[in-house]
């Protein structure tokens, strides 16, 4: 099954295997604004034709390389989306809620994060436990997503705890947050059926606080470096990773061919709130990048 995107066959990389090489991600230190940049035009997202991708890939893949790349790249894209959301949340900590464009950005970024949960989790369950989870446990026995620095400022939003989230204007955002909760729970059950995370299995895990050291370990694992970053550089990193995402999906499909088998996270026939994520990974990420870029340019004009 192919997804009906706009498609330019002359520019297609469908017959060229993508590099699948994880790269360093440069992010502002937590709580720091973007570095001032005089050239806002650099922050614009390039025009591109989104390729078609098959749900079930036909080409055999190099399993360890592909799924390690997806695990790193999917998380890095999530970090970028969270950081974009942080700017809106920081500007509206109390009852004066975001405006329509800001709510659109938040809603799209939440759906983009849900899509990245799906993309990262296309790893076969056996491979996840034999390789990916082992690598995380070697970084720290209680390695946990709760250590992600950029998630902390938006955690209240994902829990529906922002004071303005009960406003009717937030209906689309609330739906996206609910969709994310369903997606997160589904993927957790898919990859770890027994429900025991590394944090839960670690001795003394309950009540363990998140320290700066653990946040640094988390950043290090996902090849993330904290330093001053301009908004233009931030958007460029988001844009380039979406281009790599498109090349991967076009060549390998959402559910790659692993020794003649596919390992769908969400079955093709499945209904419910996750189905649009399966068929719209590239659209939602491309839209998120454009909203992040345009929002900054709009601010520069004020």
Secondary structure, 3 states (H helix, E strand, C coil): CECCCCCCHHHCCCCCCCCCCCCCEEECCCCCCCECCCCHHHHCCCCCCCCCCECEEEEECCHHHHHHHHHHHHHHHHHHHHHHHHHHHHHCCCCCCCCHHHHHHHHHHHHHHHHHHHHHCCCCHHHHHHHHHHHHHHHCCCCCHHHCHHHHCCHHHHCCCCCCCCCHHHHHHHHHHHHHHHHHHHHHHHHCCCCCCHHHHCCCCCCCCCCHHHHHHHHHHCCEEECCCEHHHHHHHHHHHHHHHHHHHHHHCCEEEECCECCCCCCCCCCCCCHHHHHCHHHHHHHHHHHHHHHHHHHHHC
